[in-house]
Amino acid sequence: MTTSFGPRQRAVLALLGALGLSLAAAVSPASAAGGTPTAPTQLFNGNRNCSTDADRPTYLWAGGNVVVEGIPGTTDAADNSPIGVHFQVWPVADPSHVETVTHDRAVPGFESRSLLPGDMLADGQTYAWRAQTVAGAAASDWSAPCYVTIDDTPPASAPHVTSPNYPPNRLNQGGDPVRFTLSANGDDDVTGFQYSWTQPVPVVVLADIGDHGIPQPRDLYADSAHFVRADAPGGSATLDLVPPYSGGGTLSVRSLDRAFSPSETTSYRFLVGNTAPTIAPADPSPEFGDTTTFTLRPDAVLQSKSPVVSYSVRTFGGPDGDRTFDVAAAADGTATTELTIDGITGERLEVTSRSANGWLSDAASWGIDYDTTPTVASDVYPENGSGGGAGVPGSFTFTPRVQGIVSYTYSFDAGPEVTVAAGADGAAHIDWTPDSDGAHDLQVYATTRTGIPLAAYYYSFTVD
């Protein structure tokens, strides 16, 4: 919504100045206890800055009302006695229609808030308002007027979004930033756009609140990761963006008018072909406890578009849980990293590359499985067989499948655990006497010299 200020309106403002003087004269200028009231400062409307330029009003979505505020004070900074604030508002087109709202118990030095009468705020109209500090019978001068234009009509059309290098509904080669063109789609009220890689698009926050309740308006368009101005009202904007994830993406875009009211959302979806690096271990089949060098190589096309500068390596299945670390790449985009394979049942790697322009690749995967359970043998009580009898002792031998075993921990029939040391060859021998016949089971696992408990083996047998 736009409103121009011509000679008639400026004459009206001069008339209003005279009216303000007569209103102020009606209030006794005598000093209040503790000091003389001073005109409110830090004026805001709708948590946005007051505009004292009649030709450049602040556009606000009223939503039935507009919050106005300012900090009242007196010449005695040490006096915290409650004071009041008067807020006057009038249509710029009809300054004789003045309405006043009052905040009776304001605190000096803190923002005092009030609501302009909602029934007089018409969509598309421009209003002026000002504030005055009141202490008893004394009153300050009026502040300079602030100008607001009510814009309760959001953009009627969702924006139009296109991309020349990542068209929708087809597989695109990744590596280059995505060029987006956002247009107002014929809506002349649009002055900018909000965009996000997440859905729904976050709510627009126009200001934070600081000390003493003072709003801290945000310059939304300074946040180039989420907002961009149109090149003209109703115009367009061009963006070059790198998706924050691999495989394609969805950019959600809303148009914004001067009051920052949003339009409906347009979602632009595109697909990107696989750009994963390759993972090459020096030993393609490492065993538990082996240390192996892995060479990481970038996708060739990705490297040609923007050199790979680093890799993110994530390991799964290790004794300390999952972990992630970064590896710097050489000038040719390759990198090496040395890893000890010590997951108790195997280990997995996922590797993504990051290019100089910020492009994040798909993940490459590598993994190995192996068996770290001990072997168990008994001459009296064979596995899945029967033998011995109640009160008949039997020996059990534990043999490692991996190197570096220092002990075994076992239990019969889910009873208390017992730990025995391994011999020089990594094996251990125990004797056990059943106290009953029937089915029994043995659970045993080995522990390495580095303190890693390995996978457990379950051994079942029957006592005759």
N, C-alpha and C positions, 0 to 999 in steps of 0.2 A: 504494500500500500504506500503511495507517495502523496505528500502534501507540500506545496510550494508556498513561500512566504513573499508576498508582493508588498507594494507600498501601503495597501490598506491594512495588512496584518501588522506592519511595523508601526503604523499610527496607533493601532489597537494596543500594541505593547507599551507605547508611550503613555496612553490613557491609563493602562493598568498600573504603571509606575506611580502616577498621581493617585490612583485609588489605593495603592499600598501605603502611600504616605499618610493618607487620611485615616486608614485603618490603624496604622501604628500610633498615630496621634491620639487615638481613642484609649490607648493603654498608658497608664502613668509611667513616665520614664524614670521614676524614683528608683534608686538602687535597692536591690534585694539584700536581705541579711547575708553577709558574707561576700558580697560583690555584685557587680552589675552584670546582668545576663549578656552573653555574647551570641552572635548569630551561629546557628548550627554549622558544623563542618562535616567533612566526610559524607557527602550526600550520595545516596545510591537509590536506584529504582529497579525492582525485580532482581536484586543482587548484581546489577550492572551499573557502570559508571553513569553519573549524571552528565547530561550534555547541556551546556549553557549556550550552545549555538542553535538559534531558532531554525537555521537552514539545515542542520544536521541532527535531527532528533534521534533519540534511542528508540529503536523499534522493540516492542514488547508484546508477548502473548499475555493477555490479561487473565484469561481463565476465570472471569467473573470479578477479579480485583487485581490491583497492583500494590505491592508492598513498597512503601517509601520509607527512608530512614536517614538519620543524621545524628551527629554527636552534639548534644547541647552542652553549654558550659557557662561559667561566670568568670569575672576577672579575678576571683579568689580561687586559685587552683587547689587550695587545701580544703575547701568547703565541699562536702559531699551531701549536703542537704538535698532532698528530692526537689526536682524542678519539673516543669512541663514543656511540651513542644507542641506548637500549632503547625499543622500542614494545610496550606491552601492549594486548591486545584481549580482550574478553569479551562474551558475549551479555547484554544487560540482564536478560533473563528468567532467566539462570543465571550469576551472577557468580563462582561457584566454578570455572567452566570458563575459566581464564585462559591465554592463550598469549602468548609473547614472541618478537619478532623483533628482530634486532640489526643495526645499521649500525656496523661496527667501526672504520672509518677515515674519520670525518667531519672536516670542516674548520670550525673555529670561525668563526662569522659567515656561513656559507653553508648553504642548505637541505640537510638530510640526508634521504634518501628511503629508504623500505622498502615492502615489500608485505605486507599483512595476509594470513594464511593463507587461500587461496582455498577450501580444503575445509571451512572452518567458516562461510563466509558464505552464508547461506540467503536466498533471495528472500522478502521480506516481513518479515524479522527486523531488530530494532534492536540495534546494538552500540555499546559505548563503547570508546574507546581513549585512551591517554595516553602521554606520552614523558618520558624521563629522560636526562640527560647523564651519561656515565661517563668518568672520566679515571684510568686505573690502577685503584687500589683505592677511589677516591673516587667518590661519586655524588651528583647533585643531588636535590632534591625532585622528585616527579613533577609534571608539569603538571596542570592541571585536565582532567577527562575531556572528550573530544569525542564527540558522538553522531551516528551515521549509521544510516539505514535503507536496506537493500538493496532496490532496485526493478529487477529484471531483466526485468520484463514490460512491453513498450512498449504504448501504446494499441492496443486491438484493432480499433478502427474508424477509418477515414479520416473526416475532418471533413465536415460537410454545409455547402455554400456556396450562398448565394442572393443575388440583387440585385433590389430592387423597381423600380429605375429603369433598369437595363440588363439586361433579361432575355436569356437565350441564344437562339440560333437565329432571330434577327430583326435587322433593321437599326434601330439606335437613333440618336436625335439627340444629337450630342455637345455638350460645353460645360460640363455640370455634373459635379462629382466623382461617381465611381461609389460608391454605397452598397452595401457588402457586409455580410452577416451570416454569421458563422462559428459553427458549433455543434459540440459534442463528439460529436454523433450517438449519444447514449446511453451514452457511456463516462465513468463517474464519476471515472476516474483522470486525466482531462485537466484541466490548470490553465491552459493558454495555447495560443497558435498561432504558427507561423512562416509567413510568406508572402513571395512573391517574384514579380516579373514575368519572371524568367528560369527556365529549366529546364535541368538539374534544380535543385531547391532547394539552395542552398549548405549544406555541412556546418556544424552548430552548433559554434562555438568558444567554450568556456566560460571560457577565461582566456588571457592573455598571460603570458609569463615575463619578469620584470624583473631588476634587478641582484641579484646574490648568489643567483640562482635562485629568487627569491621570486615565487610566482604572483600575478597581478593579475586576480582573477576579474572577469568582465564581468557587469554587470547587463543581461541580455539584453532585458528588457522596457523598459529605458530607450531602446532602439533602436526608436523608433516607426515607422521605415521598413520594418522587417522582422518585428517581434514585437509581440504584443498579449496581455495577460492575459485569461483568461476571467472573467466576472463572478462565478463561483463554481465549485468543482470540478465538472466535468461540465457546465459552463454554456456560455455563448456570448459573443461579442464583436462589436461593430459598428465598421466602418471606412468612412471617406470618403476615397477615393484618386483621384488623377489619373493616368491611364496615362502612362508616360514616352515613348510614341510614338503616332502617329496611326493611325486606321483600325480601332480596336478593340484587343483584347488578350486575354491569357490570364493569369489570376492562379492561381498554384500555392500550395496551402495544406497544411500538416501540423499535426496536433495534437501537443502536447507534454505529458508528465506532469511530476511534481515532480522527477524525475531528468533532465529535458530529453531523454528518449528520444522519438524521433519516431514518428508513425504512418505509414501509407502516405499518398501524396499525392493530393489532389483538385485537378483542374484545372478552372477556370471560364472558359469562352470566351464572348466577346461581340463584336458587330460594331457599328461606328459609321459613320454616313453621312459623306459628304465635307464637310469644313469648311474647305476651302482658301480663301485670300484671292484677290483678283483683282489682276492686274498690268496697268497701262495705261501704255505709253510715249507721251510727247508726240509723237514721230515713230514711226509704226507700222512704217516700213521704213527704219531708219537704215542708212547705208553705213559701210564701214570708216573708223575714225577719227572718226566723229561722236560728239558728246557729247549725251546725251539724258536728260531727266528722266523717271523712272518714278514713277507714283502707285500706292501699295499700299492696297487697301481690304479690310476684314475681311468675313468671312461675316456676313450680317446677323443670323442667329439666334445665332451664336456671340457676337457683340457684345452682343446683348440679354441673354445669360445672365451674361457676365462680360466687361468691356471689354478689348479687345486693347490691350496696353501696349507691345509691340515686335514687330519682324519680324526673322527671320534670313534673310539673303540669301546665296545661294551662287552664284558664277559659274563657268562651265565654258568652256574653250577659249581663254582669254586667253593672252597671251605669257608671263606669269609663272606660269602654271599655275592650278589651281583655287584659289579663295579664298572665305572666309566672313566676313561682318561683320554686325553688328546695327544696326538702325535703330529709334529710339524712335518711338512712335506718339503722335499728338495725342489730345485728349480724346475725339474722335469715332471713334478707332480707325484713322484714316488716317495715312499717312506718305509722304514723298517721298524719293527718292535720285537722285543724278545719276551716270551711268555713261558712261564712254567705251568705245565698242564697238570693240575692237581685236584680236579673235581672227582668226587668219590665214585661216580658212575660214568664220567665223561665230562666234556666241556664244550661250550658253544661261544662263538664270537659273532657280533654284528658290527659292521664297519660302515660308516657314512663319510663322504668327503664334503669339504666346504671349499668353494671356489673364492677367488679374490673378490668377485662381485657379490659375495654372500650366498650364492646358490648352494642349497643343501641337496645332496644326491639321495637316491634310494639306498637302502641298506643291503650290503652283501653279507652273506652268512657262511660260516664254516663250523663244523662240529666233528667230534670224535666220541665214540662210545667204547668202553672197555669194562672188564669185570675185575673189581678189587676185593671180592669176597674171598675168604680163605677156603681151601679144600679141607674136608673132614673125612677121616677114615677110622674104622674100628674093626678089630678082628672078631669081637664077640657080638657086637650090635651093629650089623651092616645097615647102611641107609636104605630105607623103604623095605627092609627085610625084618626077620625075627631071629632071636637067639637068646642065649643066657637064661636068666630067670631071676626072680626076686631074690636079692641077697648075693647074686653072682657078680663079682666085679668085672669091669671091662675097661679097656684103655682106648683113648681117643687121641688121634694125632692131627694137629692143625698145621697146614703147610701154606705159605704165602703165594699169591699170584704176582705180587709186585715186590720191588726191592725196598729195603730200609725199614722192615717191620721189627719193632722192639717188644711188642706184647700182644696178648689176645685177651679179650674179655668175653666170658661165656656165662650162660645160665641154662639150667635144665628145667623144663616145665614151667617157665616164667617165674622161676624162683629168684633168689638173690644173685646178683652178678658177682663173678669172681674174676680177677685179673691175674694172669700168669705171664712171666717173662718169656720172650722168645730166645732160642739159642743162637749161636753164631751163624747157623744156616738159615735163620728166620723161622724155624719150626718150633713147635711146643707139643708136649705130651702130658695128658692128664689121665687120672684114673677116676672111675665113678661106679658106684654100686647102687642099683635100683632097689627101692624098698617095696615095690609092687609090680605085678605083671601088667600087661596091656600096653596101650600106645603111649609113647613118650616123645618129646622133642628137645632139641638142643639148638640154642641160638648163639652164634659167635661172630665177633668182628675183630679185625686187627687194627692196631694203632701204629702210625709211622714214627720215626725218630723226630719229626718236626711237630708231633702232637696231633696229627690229623686222624680222627677215627674213621675207618673206611666202612664200606657197605657190609651189612650183616648177612650171614648165611644161615639158613634154616634147615636143620637136619632132623629127619623123622625116622623112627624105628619102633619095633614092637618087642617087648620083653615077654618071653614064653612063660 
